[in-house]
Amino acid sequence: MSTDAASAKLRLAQFFEGVQLPTLPEVAHTLVSTLNDEDIPFEKVQRAISRDPALTAKLIRLANSARFGLPRQVVSLDDAITMAGLNQVRTLAMAACLAGSFAAVKGVDSKTFWQASSATAGYAQWLARTVGADVQQSWLAGFMVRLGELIIAQKMPQEIFEIERLPHLAGVRWEREISALGFTEAHVAAELASRWNFPETIVRGLRAAADPLAAEPFDRIGGVVHLGALLAELALDEHKNPVDAIAALPPDLVRLLQLDPSWLVEHMPDVQTFIDTSFA
């Protein structure tokens, strides 16, 4: 481990001293326990979700959103599972549980925060399909990567205003966090995921997300989450068109993931397809 990495690990450990983790609902713990199963236990997932009427209603609403483009309206949980797929419904349920576990914090605008989280998740999933990474775990890691900022805002409210000050340029928030804290929101999110017993693949991806080129070995989920977060910021904060957005991505990472910039420009989804629903 390099000196910088060891220093960041020590600072992160010190940061978590006295931090009270958000409490995940029982359904979330049940769903986390299924994430490593190659054969998704249908009955276990369906039964866990159906016990929570509010979560079930939210999932039906999310499944009926424009991002899925389902051929007909979903009217029940079984309907959502049949039409959207069990894996997708489980991932959405996890995201809804996570969003519901975090209260609003001063210095972070809730609406823009969850929009950015869902956009990052959407772009990470899109890129994961292209590079052959796990699409659902990439979506979930993309949705989780900014959760660390909410913990930072709770523990160190004096720092969050500097981290969040305008302008919001792509990647700058991570630079400000390193400067102020010695670690990033992605590192905090990785620690949260570890303490909540998420799969190690998600933990590693989150840990690598802020600086995937420095990760050894290279982690593809970390790479696509990094690019997903940049694309979300380039679209939402800088209002870049696809040509300028793809040109602004780190070329070494694009090459390492064996992505074709021309293909990315031609097929880049509109950010609005990812932020038309609210998880909060």
Order of alpha helices (4+ residues) and beta strands (2+ residues): alpha-alpha-alpha-alpha-alpha-alpha-alpha-alpha-alpha-alpha-alpha-alpha-alpha-alpha-alpha-alpha-alpha
